[in-house]
């Protein structure tokens, strides 16, 4: 299964099927550019920030799920890869 990572404003969304984990992120984040690594809840990405440009960044989803009392293995299920996905901006 493929999961999707995106951001909008101050929030990041991690989507697996019809389940969405949404959490606050840096207000300086412009967008995620590329997923470099996925390791069962730990993601290494290239992200563009308005002041820093494009840098390697790290997202650990496990503590977020644990704080919500959601077992990570239940949420991630059989996620084999993560892709960046932004919906087109309406004209």
Secondary structure, DSSP 4 states (H G I P E B T S, - for coil): -EEEEEEETTEEEEEETTEEEEEE--TTEEEEEEEEEEETTEEEEEEEETTTEEEEEEEE-HHHHHHTT--HHHHHTT--EEEE--PPPP-
